[in-house]
């Protein structure tokens, strides 16, 4: 019996020594992982690239390495490269539903909604109970204007994974986008009432800063109360947020609330407190810049906007704020340069600002709502000449 036991142990040890590595073991050993967004995605991309040069990878490991590289590329907004990697990964693992819906998100972000819809249907055919795929289906439907389908898809994602905070939060964002303010507020209130574990363990983002979902929900809830005209309740919610979780986000957003109310002294105080918690949170410097500007401290405003742009060089609102302050300092050429950068560096800001300038009569958009670069620059130039134009 003792000899038989020893023989069994030797056979097992030999099997362990020669058995192939489990799927994913090679990736972990070589550092080909999905990096948190604001840590080291470039390093992870390099390690995945090195791993993919190996000729001995199984199809499964090759697909996983391509997937991980693509996810890191997406963190860096390298959408073309990420799409290529997902498409290549599908060749090695055609039955991996995750690859289809992740590629679908890239197609959605690029505005290729027909292709995105095809991909999400493929994902659901492979994995009919994929909450991730239903969440994407909701996003696609909301962008194509099929709000009933969007609502149904978001509901399905929540039903499949009721403890997943992201699905409930995305449904709240959907309600916000369609102007269903009561439903959005109810969803946010329900999230806080349920007190799900992921509120404090899963990661969301506020203006590029990693935060807990609890913090994100509290920010969204206060913003929604403000939009509904329930200013006192919004302020109370922000006071509670600061008391429970004092930090860059809570003080920063209460400072933003005060700024919107033209209470510049309180805004400045809260923004300065926020900066003691995080000196690298760009939105705090932008908001501080606006407070300086509205209190005629234009040199200080320029300095604050400049720091914001060092930290986040593609935000049009910071370029615009600095342009306005430079104009007030009679630095017209520098102001115009920044104003043009504002509408070329940030597509979202460009649409919002040019629509506003068109309404104020600085230029006329084309019949389809589009505009030429020359017309946009002419409008911006006119605005920078007019000191009443903000």
C-alpha positions as CSV (number, residue, x, y, z in Angstrom):
1,X,0.0,0.0,0.0
2,X,2.8,2.4,0.9
3,X,4.6,1.6,-2.5
4,X,1.3,2.2,-4.4
5,X,0.8,5.5,-2.7
6,X,4.4,6.6,-3.5
7,X,3.9,5.6,-7.2
8,X,0.7,7.6,-7.4
9,X,2.4,10.6,-6.0
10,X,5.2,10.3,-8.5
11,X,2.8,10.0,-11.4
12,X,0.9,13.1,-10.3
13,X,4.1,15.1,-9.9
14,X,5.2,14.1,-13.4
15,X,1.8,15.1,-14.8
16,X,2.0,18.5,-13.1
17,X,5.5,19.0,-14.5
18,X,4.5,18.3,-18.2
19,X,0.9,19.5,-18.2
20,X,0.3,22.5,-20.4
21,X,-0.3,25.8,-18.7
22,X,-3.9,26.7,-18.2
23,X,-5.4,29.4,-20.4
24,X,-4.4,32.7,-19.0
25,X,-1.4,31.5,-17.0
26,X,1.1,32.5,-19.7
27,X,-0.6,35.9,-20.0
28,X,-0.3,36.5,-16.2
29,X,3.3,35.3,-16.1
30,X,4.3,37.6,-19.0
31,X,2.4,40.7,-17.6
32,X,-0.1,40.8,-20.5
33,X,-2.9,42.1,-18.3
34,X,-5.6,44.8,-18.4
35,X,-4.1,47.8,-16.7
36,X,-6.3,50.2,-14.7
37,X,-7.0,53.1,-17.0
38,X,-4.8,55.7,-15.2
39,X,-1.9,53.4,-14.3
40,X,0.2,51.7,-16.9
41,X,-1.7,50.7,-20.1
42,X,1.3,51.4,-22.4
43,X,3.5,49.0,-20.4
44,X,0.8,46.3,-20.6
45,X,0.5,46.9,-24.4
46,X,4.2,46.4,-24.8
47,X,4.1,43.1,-22.8
48,X,1.2,41.8,-24.7
49,X,3.0,42.7,-28.0
50,X,6.1,40.8,-26.9
51,X,3.9,37.8,-25.9
52,X,2.1,37.8,-29.3
53,X,5.5,37.3,-31.1
54,X,5.8,33.9,-29.6
55,X,5.0,31.0,-32.0
56,X,4.0,28.5,-29.3
57,X,0.8,30.3,-28.1
58,X,-2.4,28.4,-28.3
59,X,-5.3,30.0,-30.2
60,X,-7.1,30.6,-26.9
61,X,-4.1,32.4,-25.4
62,X,-3.5,34.4,-28.6
63,X,-7.1,35.5,-28.6
64,X,-6.8,36.5,-24.9
65,X,-3.5,38.4,-25.5
66,X,-5.1,40.3,-28.4
67,X,-8.2,41.1,-26.2
68,X,-6.1,42.4,-23.3
69,X,-4.0,44.5,-25.7
70,X,-7.1,45.9,-27.3
71,X,-8.6,46.8,-23.9
72,X,-5.4,48.7,-22.9
73,X,-5.5,50.4,-26.3
74,X,-9.0,51.5,-25.7
75,X,-8.0,53.1,-22.4
76,X,-5.6,55.2,-24.5
77,X,-8.2,56.0,-27.1
78,X,-6.3,54.0,-29.7
79,X,-9.5,52.9,-31.3
80,X,-8.2,51.8,-34.7
81,X,-5.6,49.6,-33.1
82,X,-8.1,48.2,-30.6
83,X,-10.6,47.4,-33.4
84,X,-7.9,45.6,-35.4
85,X,-6.9,43.5,-32.4
86,X,-10.5,42.5,-31.5
87,X,-11.1,41.5,-35.1
88,X,-8.0,39.5,-35.2
89,X,-8.9,37.8,-31.8
90,X,-12.3,36.8,-33.2
91,X,-10.5,34.8,-35.9
92,X,-8.8,32.7,-33.1
93,X,-11.8,32.6,-30.8
94,X,-15.0,33.1,-33.0
95,X,-17.3,31.8,-30.2
96,X,-16.1,34.3,-27.6
97,X,-19.1,36.6,-27.0
98,X,-17.0,39.1,-25.1
99,X,-14.9,39.8,-28.2
100,X,-18.0,40.6,-30.2
101,X,-19.6,43.0,-27.7
102,X,-16.3,44.7,-26.9
103,X,-15.7,45.4,-30.6
104,X,-19.3,46.5,-30.7
105,X,-18.5,49.2,-28.2
106,X,-15.8,50.6,-30.4
107,X,-18.1,50.6,-33.4
108,X,-20.7,52.4,-31.2
109,X,-18.2,55.0,-30.1
110,X,-17.2,55.6,-33.7
111,X,-20.8,56.0,-34.7
112,X,-21.0,52.8,-36.8
113,X,-24.2,51.7,-35.2
114,X,-25.3,49.3,-37.9
115,X,-22.1,47.3,-37.5
116,X,-22.4,47.6,-33.7
117,X,-25.9,46.2,-33.8
118,X,-24.7,43.2,-35.9
119,X,-21.9,42.6,-33.4
120,X,-24.2,42.7,-30.3
121,X,-26.6,40.3,-32.0
122,X,-23.7,37.9,-32.6
123,X,-22.7,38.2,-29.0
124,X,-26.2,37.4,-27.8
125,X,-26.5,34.5,-30.2
126,X,-23.3,33.1,-28.6
127,X,-24.3,34.0,-25.0
128,X,-28.0,34.8,-24.7
129,X,-27.8,35.8,-21.1
130,X,-24.9,38.3,-21.5
131,X,-25.8,41.3,-19.4
132,X,-22.8,43.1,-21.0
133,X,-24.3,42.6,-24.4
134,X,-27.7,43.8,-23.3
135,X,-26.1,46.9,-21.8
136,X,-24.5,47.6,-25.2
137,X,-27.8,46.9,-27.0
138,X,-29.4,49.6,-24.8
139,X,-26.6,52.1,-25.7
140,X,-27.0,51.4,-29.4
141,X,-30.8,51.6,-29.4
142,X,-30.7,54.9,-27.4
143,X,-28.4,56.4,-30.1
144,X,-30.6,55.3,-32.9
145,X,-33.7,56.7,-31.3
146,X,-35.4,53.4,-30.4
147,X,-36.0,54.3,-26.8
148,X,-38.4,51.5,-26.1
149,X,-35.8,48.9,-27.2
150,X,-33.1,50.8,-25.2
151,X,-35.2,50.7,-22.0
152,X,-36.0,47.0,-22.6
153,X,-32.3,46.2,-23.0
154,X,-31.2,48.1,-19.9
155,X,-34.0,46.4,-18.0
156,X,-32.8,43.0,-19.2
157,X,-29.2,43.7,-18.1
158,X,-30.4,44.7,-14.6
159,X,-32.6,41.6,-14.4
160,X,-29.8,39.3,-15.4
161,X,-27.3,40.8,-12.9
162,X,-29.4,42.8,-10.3
163,X,-26.4,43.4,-8.0
164,X,-24.3,44.9,-10.8
165,X,-24.1,48.6,-10.0
166,X,-23.0,49.6,-13.5
167,X,-26.2,48.4,-15.2
168,X,-28.4,50.3,-12.8
169,X,-26.2,53.4,-13.2
170,X,-26.3,53.1,-17.0
171,X,-30.0,52.9,-16.9
172,X,-30.0,56.1,-14.8
173,X,-27.8,57.8,-17.4
174,X,-30.2,56.6,-20.1
175,X,-33.1,58.3,-18.3
176,X,-31.0,61.4,-18.0
177,X,-30.3,61.5,-21.7
178,X,-33.9,61.3,-22.7
179,X,-35.0,63.9,-20.1
180,X,-36.8,61.5,-17.8
181,X,-35.6,63.3,-14.7
182,X,-37.9,61.7,-12.2
183,X,-37.0,58.2,-13.4
184,X,-33.3,59.1,-13.3
185,X,-33.5,60.4,-9.8
186,X,-35.5,57.4,-8.7
187,X,-32.9,55.1,-10.1
188,X,-30.1,56.9,-8.3
189,X,-32.0,56.9,-5.1
190,X,-32.7,53.2,-5.4
191,X,-29.0,52.5,-5.9
192,X,-28.2,54.3,-2.7
193,X,-31.1,52.6,-0.9
194,X,-30.0,49.1,-2.0
195,X,-26.5,49.8,-0.7
196,X,-24.9,47.2,-3.0
197,X,-21.4,46.1,-2.3
198,X,-20.2,47.3,-5.6
199,X,-21.0,50.9,-4.7
200,X,-17.8,50.8,-2.7
201,X,-15.7,48.3,-4.6
202,X,-16.4,48.9,-8.3
203,X,-14.7,51.8,-10.1
204,X,-16.3,54.6,-12.0
205,X,-14.9,57.9,-13.2
206,X,-15.7,61.6,-12.7
207,X,-14.0,63.9,-15.2
208,X,-11.3,61.3,-15.7
209,X,-10.7,60.7,-12.0
210,X,-11.2,57.2,-10.6
211,X,-13.9,57.1,-7.9
212,X,-16.2,54.6,-6.3
213,X,-19.7,54.2,-7.7
214,X,-21.1,55.6,-4.5
215,X,-19.2,58.9,-5.1
216,X,-20.3,58.9,-8.8
217,X,-24.0,58.3,-7.9
218,X,-23.9,61.1,-5.3
219,X,-22.5,63.5,-7.9
220,X,-25.1,62.5,-10.4
221,X,-27.9,62.8,-7.9
222,X,-26.9,66.3,-6.8
223,X,-26.6,67.3,-10.5
224,X,-30.1,65.9,-11.2
225,X,-31.6,67.8,-8.3
226,X,-30.0,71.0,-9.7
227,X,-31.4,70.3,-13.1
228,X,-34.9,69.8,-11.6
229,X,-34.7,73.2,-9.9
230,X,-34.5,71.6,-6.5
231,X,-31.5,73.7,-5.5
232,X,-31.8,73.5,-1.7
233,X,-32.0,69.7,-1.9
234,X,-29.0,69.6,-4.2
235,X,-27.0,71.6,-1.8
236,X,-28.1,69.4,1.1
237,X,-27.0,66.3,-0.9
238,X,-23.6,67.9,-1.5
239,X,-23.2,68.8,2.1
240,X,-23.9,65.2,3.1
241,X,-21.4,64.0,0.5
242,X,-18.7,66.3,1.9
243,X,-19.5,65.2,5.4
244,X,-19.4,61.5,4.6
245,X,-16.5,61.5,2.1
246,X,-14.5,64.7,2.2
247,X,-12.2,64.9,-0.8
248,X,-11.4,66.3,-4.1
249,X,-14.7,65.2,-5.7
250,X,-17.1,66.1,-2.9
251,X,-15.6,69.6,-2.3
252,X,-15.0,70.1,-6.0
253,X,-18.6,69.5,-7.0
254,X,-20.0,71.5,-4.1
255,X,-17.7,74.3,-5.3
256,X,-19.0,73.9,-8.8
257,X,-22.6,74.1,-7.4
258,X,-21.7,77.4,-5.6
259,X,-20.1,78.7,-8.8
260,X,-23.3,78.1,-10.7
261,X,-25.2,80.0,-8.1
262,X,-22.7,83.0,-8.4
263,X,-21.5,82.4,-4.8
264,X,-17.9,82.9,-5.8
265,X,-16.5,83.2,-2.3
266,X,-17.9,79.8,-1.2
267,X,-16.9,78.3,-4.6
268,X,-13.3,79.4,-4.2
269,X,-13.2,78.1,-0.6
270,X,-14.4,74.6,-1.6
271,X,-12.2,74.4,-4.7
272,X,-9.2,75.3,-2.6
273,X,-10.1,72.6,-0.1
274,X,-10.6,70.1,-3.0
275,X,-7.1,70.9,-4.3
276,X,-5.5,69.9,-0.9
277,X,-6.8,66.4,-1.6
278,X,-5.7,66.1,-5.2
279,X,-3.3,68.5,-6.9
280,X,-3.7,66.7,-10.2
281,X,-7.4,66.8,-10.7
282,X,-7.7,69.1,-13.8
283,X,-11.3,70.1,-13.5
284,X,-10.6,71.8,-10.1
285,X,-8.1,74.2,-11.8
286,X,-10.5,74.9,-14.6
287,X,-13.3,75.8,-12.1
288,X,-10.8,77.9,-10.1
289,X,-9.9,79.7,-13.3
290,X,-13.6,80.5,-14.0
291,X,-14.0,81.8,-10.4
292,X,-10.9,84.0,-10.8
293,X,-12.3,85.2,-14.2
294,X,-15.7,86.1,-12.8
295,X,-14.0,88.0,-10.0
296,X,-11.8,90.0,-12.4
297,X,-8.6,88.2,-11.4
298,X,-7.5,87.6,-14.9
299,X,-3.8,86.8,-14.5
300,X,-4.7,84.3,-11.8
301,X,-7.3,82.8,-14.1
302,X,-4.8,82.4,-16.9
303,X,-2.5,80.6,-14.5
304,X,-5.2,78.2,-13.3
305,X,-6.5,77.4,-16.8
306,X,-2.9,76.8,-17.9
307,X,-2.5,74.1,-15.1
308,X,-5.8,72.5,-16.2
309,X,-4.5,72.3,-19.7
310,X,-1.2,70.8,-18.6
311,X,-3.1,68.1,-16.9
312,X,-5.8,67.6,-19.6
313,X,-4.6,69.2,-22.9
314,X,-7.6,68.4,-25.0
315,X,-10.4,70.1,-23.0
316,X,-11.9,72.9,-25.0
317,X,-13.5,74.7,-22.1
318,X,-10.1,75.3,-20.4
319,X,-8.8,76.8,-23.7
320,X,-11.9,79.0,-24.0
321,X,-11.7,80.1,-20.4
322,X,-8.0,81.1,-20.8
323,X,-8.9,82.9,-24.1
324,X,-11.5,85.0,-22.4
325,X,-9.1,85.9,-19.6
326,X,-6.3,86.7,-22.1
327,X,-8.7,89.0,-23.9
328,X,-9.4,90.9,-20.7
329,X,-5.7,91.3,-20.3
330,X,-5.6,92.8,-23.8
331,X,-3.6,89.9,-25.2
332,X,-5.7,89.6,-28.2
333,X,-3.5,87.4,-30.4
334,X,-3.0,84.9,-27.6
335,X,-6.7,84.9,-26.8
336,X,-7.7,84.2,-30.4
337,X,-5.1,81.4,-30.7
338,X,-6.6,79.7,-27.6
339,X,-10.2,80.3,-28.8
340,X,-9.4,78.5,-32.0
341,X,-7.7,75.7,-30.1
342,X,-10.9,75.3,-28.0
343,X,-13.0,74.4,-31.0
344,X,-10.4,72.2,-32.7
345,X,-9.2,70.2,-29.7
346,X,-12.6,69.1,-28.3
347,X,-15.4,68.0,-30.5
348,X,-18.0,68.0,-27.8
349,X,-17.1,71.6,-26.7
350,X,-17.0,72.6,-30.4
351,X,-20.6,71.6,-31.0
352,X,-21.8,73.2,-27.9
353,X,-20.0,76.5,-28.3
354,X,-20.7,76.9,-32.0
355,X,-24.3,76.2,-31.5
356,X,-24.4,78.9,-28.9
357,X,-22.5,81.4,-31.1
358,X,-24.9,80.6,-34.0
359,X,-27.9,81.4,-31.7
360,X,-26.3,84.7,-30.8
361,X,-25.9,85.6,-34.4
362,X,-22.2,85.3,-34.8
363,X,-22.6,83.1,-37.9
364,X,-25.2,80.9,-39.6
365,X,-24.8,77.2,-39.8
366,X,-25.5,75.3,-43.1
367,X,-29.1,74.1,-43.7
368,X,-28.2,70.7,-42.3
369,X,-26.7,72.2,-39.1
370,X,-23.1,71.8,-40.2
371,X,-20.5,74.5,-40.6
372,X,-17.2,75.1,-42.3
373,X,-13.9,75.7,-40.5
374,X,-13.7,79.2,-42.0
375,X,-17.1,80.1,-40.7
376,X,-16.3,78.7,-37.3
377,X,-13.1,80.6,-37.1
378,X,-14.8,83.8,-38.2
379,X,-17.4,83.4,-35.4
380,X,-14.7,82.8,-32.8
381,X,-12.8,85.8,-34.0
382,X,-15.9,88.0,-33.7
383,X,-16.6,86.6,-30.2
384,X,-13.0,87.4,-29.1
385,X,-13.4,91.0,-30.3
386,X,-16.7,91.4,-28.4
387,X,-16.0,91.6,-24.7
388,X,-19.6,90.7,-24.0
389,X,-19.1,87.4,-25.6
390,X,-18.3,84.6,-23.2
